[in-house]
Each structure stands twice: as C-alpha cells, then as structure tokens.
C-alpha cells in the first residue's frame, strides 16, 4: 500500500506510523511465542542499563516520555542491594518492555543521589514524563514490588498515555542480510479505502472504515491514528473558527471552549498552542472538567504520534501540572 498524502499541514505521517506499528506487532508476536514455548521473553540488555550523571538527561528523563523508567540506587558495599538488584532485573525482563530499569551507583553519582533526596539504599524511584516518583526503600518482598510496578505501569498509561513498547528478542544485535519486500497486511485494502475516504473529505465513511478494522484488530496502529485524525476533522468541520477563538479568549475557565479551540489549533498546524492550551486547562480545573481536558490532550497526542518531540514536551508539561 502506498503512503498517502496528508491533509493536516503535514503534522502526521501515517506511513511511518504503519511501519513502526508493524514492527511492534512482530515484537508482540515474538513475545507471545516466547511465553508459549517457555523461552526468555526479551533481551535484558535493552531493558537494564547503568546510568551516570552525564547520561541521565537522555537515558532517563528523555526516555521516560516513552516508557516508565525505574531507578535502582545501589552501591557495591550494600548487601541488601545485592538481593534487590537481581530481582528488579528479572522483573524488568519479565515485564518485557512495560518499564525499563536504570541502575545508579550512588558512590559514583553523588549529585543524583542528593537530587533525589535518597535517605538510604537500596532505594527505588521511577521517572514518568520527566517527573520523579518515589516507589520504595529497602529490599521489599517480591509480591509488594510487583504490586508497585503494576500500579506504576497502570498510572503511566492512564495519566499520560505512556505505554512501553514490547521488546523483540530477535532484534538485539541482528542485521538483516537483505531488505525483504514488505508483506501485504490483511487490512491493507480496508485501510487504503479508509485513507482515500479521509482524503476526499468523506469523514463519516473514513471513521466507519477505521472502526471496522479496529473491531477485528483493536491495536492496529494505522487504523488507530487514522480514526483519531478523522474524528478530529469531523469535530471541527462545522465550527466557526472566529467564534470559537473569541469564546475561548473571553471564557478561559470554560473547558469545553478551550477543547474546541485546541482542536482548531491542531488542525491549523499550531501543535504547541493546542497542547499548551489543554495543559493550562488541566492546571486550572478539577473533577470532570480536568479529566475532559486531560483526555482530549491524550487524544491529540495520538494524532501527532509518540515520537514527535512536541508530544514529548507536552507529556512532560502534563506531568508537571498533574503531580
């Protein structure tokens, strides 16, 4: 299926998302097969890594916008650390990409030790969307650690839309001998029809076509993104931009007015404005209004794509006002 032309000021590249989604689906299949056969689910080298002060920005803060990062503060002389560390590494492999484990030697990284306010080791923190979260201190029982990790993974997804990608055990260190032709997916014809409907302005037809794919394949990345895009365009097609912006400017506390304005911002290519408007709405409100603004912001993140740096910045900004 050929990449299609976009009609939203180039803010989304469905072809790239499709390729990434296919890779993710292959990883999920590999992990399921590994679980079925009892083989090790992942390559631990991709999930557990040492971090120092020089690499903290990129290895922890930046990565935390894509996957929860669990931090194990340890030292060579710490006996409980020698019990907890291998357990956390095993759990990182078992969770297979739902979080990654960063190990920090406190003797070699005193500044990080002090910045996190660690009182003693072992100490375990998490970073989600750039925000530190204390988890527990000491060599806790495995059952308790699992419960904490489950809560962390759930909160990262529900609050920030951050879901770690599954790790493909076959991907580490392998280089293909030659590029094989892309296989034809089972939904390519349906997706092509949906894409054509979207490009022609048949938003209702596009929405239904994407939903038809998702009814059989709920995690299909191109259908998910296409549906989000089509629904966004449908929401704004009957809006009067001048009236919407006037209402939003005059009623900053009206969350629905801000949501409508944010939709228009995004369609117009003003991505940072759309995200900033909704982050401000989350910051100013509470209850149902706050939740409505947060959920719409997550939907707009989906339209742009997780790899876009503007989404990374938006997630970090959202985390700051939620915590």
N, C-alpha and C positions, 0 to 999 in steps of 0.2 A: 504494500500500500504506500503510495507516495505521500510525502509530507504535504499538508495543505497550507494555503495562505491564511494568515490570521487577520481578524478584523477588529483587534483591540489594541491598536497602536504598538503592536509588537511586544506586548508585555508577557506573552505566554508562547512557549514553543512545545506544542503537543508531540511533535516527532521525537524531540529529545526526551520528553516525559515517557513516551511509549517505550523507547529503548531502555531507559532506566527501570521502568516497570517490568519489562520482560526479564531483565537481569534479576530483579527482586523476586519474581515468580519462580525463576530457576533456583534461586537460593532457598526459597521456601520448600520447593520440591525436594531439594537435596537434603535439607534438614529433616523433612518428614521421612525420607527414605533412610537416613542415618538412624533416626529414632526407631524405625520399624526393625532395622537389622541389628540394633544394639551397638552400632559404631559410635565413636566420638562425634558429637554433633558439629563441632566447629574447630577451627584452628585457634588455639588460645593466644597465639602471638598477636592477633589482631584485636583482642579483647582486653588484654592485660599489658600494661606498659609502665615503665618508670618515667617520672616527671621531675624536672628540676625547675628552678625559678626562671631560667631563660626560656624554657619551652611552655610555661604554664599558660600564657595567653592563648597560644594556638592549640596546644594539646588538651587543655581543659576548658577554658572559657569559650573559645570558638566552637569546639566540638560539642559543648553542652547545648548548643542550639539545634543539634540534630539527634542527640541521644543523651539520656541521663548519664552523667559521669560520677561514679562512686570513687571517693578518695580514701585510701588506706594510709594513715600516718603511722609509720613504724620506725624501728631502729634495730640495729644488729644485736645490741645488748638486751633487748626487750624479749623476755621469754614468752609472755602471752602473745606477742606479735607473731612469734613463730608458729603458734597454733592457729591464730585467726587468719593470717595471710594466705596459707594454702587453702583454707576453707572458702575464703572470698574468691580466690582464683578458680576453684572448682565450680562455684556458683555462677561466676561470670561465664564459664564455658557452658554450663547447663542452661542458663537463660538465653544463650545463643544470640546475642545482639540487642537484647532489650535494655541492657546497660553495659557500659564499659568500666574497667577498673584501672584507676591511676594510682600508682604506688609512690609515696613520697617519703624519702629517708629524712627524718627530722634533723639529724646531725648535720647533714649536708645542705639543708634548706631551712635554716632558722627563720628567715624572713616569712616564708609561707606558714611555718609553724606558729609564728606570732600573729600574723594577719588573720588566721582563722580562730585565734583565741583558744588554741588547744590547751587543755589543762593537764592532760596526761595521755600516755599511749599504752595500748593501741587506741586510736580514735578514728571514727569513720564518719565522713561527711559526704554530701552529694552536691553537685552543681547542676542546676537545670536552668536553661536560658540565661546563663551568666550569673545566677543567684545561688549563693551557698546555703545549704540546708544541713544542720546537724542531724545525724542519724542515731549513733550510739557510741558509747565509750566502753572499752574493756572487751574481753573475749566472751561475747554473748553466746548463748546456745544457738545451734543451727536453726531450730524452729523459729526462734524470735527473729533471727536475721532474715530468714525467708519472708516472714510477715512484713518486716520493714521494707524489704526490697519490692515486694508485691505492691505495697502502698505507694512507694516511690514511682514505680512504673505506671501505676494507675493515675497518680496525680499528674505526672508529666504529660500523659496523653489527654486527660480530661481538662486540665487547666491551660495547657499550652499547645496541645496538638502535636507534641513531640513523641514520636514513636521510633525507637531504634530499629534499623533495618536488619533483617536476618543475615547472618554471615554464611557464605558459601564455603564449605570445607574444601572444595575443589579449586577455589580461586587463588589461594595463597601460593605465591611463588611460581605459578604456571603461566606460560606464554603460549598462545596458540601457534601451531606451525603455519597455518594459513587461515585467512578470514573466510569462514564459511558463509554461503548465502543465507540471508535471514529467512527463517521459516515463516510460512504463512499461518497466521494465527486463526483460531476457529471463529473469531468475531470480526475479522478484518473487513468483510463485506458489510456487516451491520454498522461498524464504526465509520466506514467510508460514507455510507448513506447518511449517518448522523452528522458527520462533518460537513457534507455538502448541504444538508438542510440548514445547518447553523450558518454557513457562509452565505446562503441565499436569503437569510432572514426568516426562515420558517422555524421560529423558536419553539413553538409547540411541538412540531414534528421532531426537532432535534432532541428536545427534552425527553419525549416518549421513547425515541430510539436509544438514547443513552440508558434510560431506565430499563429498557428491555435487555440490554447487555448486562447491566448490573443485577438484574433479577436472577440471572444464571451464574454470574461471576462477580460477586459483590466487591471484590478487591481490584477489579480491572482498573489500572491507573489512568488509561486514556479516557475511558468512559466516565470515571470519577471527575477528572479535570474538565472534560467536555460538558458534563452536566452542570458543574459549578459555573462554568462560563456562560452557558446558555441561560441558566436561571438568573444570573446577574443581568444579562442583557434584557431578559424579559421583565425584570423588576424596574428597569429604568426607561423602557421604551415609551411609556405614556407619561413620564414625569416632565414637568416644565422646569428646566434647569434653573432659570432665573428665580422662579417662585421658591423652589426647594432651597436654593442657597440663601435667599432672603430670610426664609423661615428659620433656617439653621443659625444664621447670624443673629437674629433677633431673639431666639429661644435656645440659648446654649444648654439649658437644663433639659430640653426635650430630646430624649434619647432617640425616639423614632425619627425625628427631624435630622439628627446627626447621622443616623444609619443611612437614611436616604441620600444625604449629601455625600457620605463616604462612598456609596455605590457609584454615584456620578463621578466622584474624584477618580475612582479606579478605572472606570470606562474611559475617562478622558486621558488616562495615562499618568495621572498625578498620584502615583502609588504611595509615596511617603506621606502626602497630605491625607489620603484615605486612612492609612494606618494610624497616623498621629491623631486624627480626629476621634477615632474609636478608642484609642488608648486614653485620651483625655476624658472621654465619656465613661470609661470603666473607672477611672480615678475619681470622678466627681460623684458617682452614683452608688447605689447599694440595691440589694434584693433583685427583683425581677428585671429592673432596668439595667443593672450592672451585668447580669447574666446575658441579656439580649445583646448588649454591645460586645461582650466578650465572644459570644458565639458567632456573631456576624464577622468579627475580626478574624476568627479562625477560618471561616468560610472564605474570606478574601485572601488569607494566606494560601489556601488550597488553589485558588485561581492563579496566583503568581507562581507558586512552586517552592518547595522547601529549600532548594539550592540557591535561590536568589538572595543576595546579600541584604536586600531591603526587607525580606522576610526574617532573616536572622536578626537584624536590628529591631524589627517590630516585635519579635518574640521576647527579646531582652527587655524592651520597654514595657511590654505587658507584664513580665515577671516583676519588674520593679514596683508597679502600682498594685499588684496582687499581694505581694508579701509585705 
